[in-house]
Amino acid sequence: MVSFEEKVLQAYPKKINEIAEHLSQDEKFRNIYKNPSKEEIIAKLNEPSFNTFDDGGVLTYCNHEFDDVHVIDLEFEGVLESFSEVSIDG
């Protein structure tokens, strides 16, 4: 049986466009990173780490190329089925 974590890991490459779309629509993200295009977001995110919960989790981008100060977190539901809160800490 495939674990929830493995399902998230397998789904990630297929969901990167939706992730970039969600980030590009987030006001905080747009303000801090000056309205990057979806293509730029995809190119600069790099690989996330992730924490899972019962029916979702958080993608964490520590090694992105937007700056070297902030950590970007993106909450998700299901196996990357929907995205909600974007947090930028640093």
N, C-alpha and C positions, 0 to 999 in steps of 0.2 A: 504494500500500500504506500502511495506517495504521500509524504507529510505535507502539511499546510505550507511550511517554509519552502520546500522544494517546488511546490506549485507556484508560489510567489516568484521564486528565482527563475523558473521556466517562463512565466508570463511576462517578466520585466521587459525583455527586448521587444515584445509585441505591443507593449503599452507605452513605450517611450514617447511616441507622438502625442498621446493623450496627456501624459505627464507634462510635456513641454507646453501643450495648450493650456492646461490648468495653471501652470506657473506664469505663463504670459498674460493671463487674465487677472492675476492677483495684484492688487494695488500696491501693497508693500514691496513685492518683488519688482514690479515695474519702476517704482520710485527709486529704489536703492540701485538697481542695475540698468537704469536708463532705457527702458522699453526694448529689451533684446528681442530679436526675431526667434521664432520657434527653432529654426535651424541653428542659430547661435546657442540657444539654450541646450539643445541636444549635444552640440559639440563641446560645450564647456562643463556639463554636469559631471562627467566621469562616472565611475561606478559608485553606487550607494552602499551603505550598510543598512540593515533593516532589523527592526524589532517587531515581532508579531504578537498579537493578543488573540482573544477568542475568535473574532471574526474580522480581523483587520490588522493594522499596525502602522508603523512609521518608517518611511524611507529617510535616511540621513545622509546628506552630501557634505562630507568633510573635506574632500579633495577636489572640489570644483575649481574652475578657473576664472570665476568672476572676480574674486578678490582672495586675499589670504587671511582675512580677519573673521569672516562670518561662517557659521554652520547653517545649512538650509535643511529644514525638516518638512516633510510632506506626509500628512496623515492619509491613510487609505482604508477603505472598507472592502471586505471580501478578498478575493484573489486579484487585487488591483482593479476591482470593478468600478469603484468611484473614488474620487479624491476630495478632500475637504481642506482642513486648516493648513496653511503655510506659515511656518515660523522661521524667522531669520534671527539668529543669536550670534553675538560676538562682541 
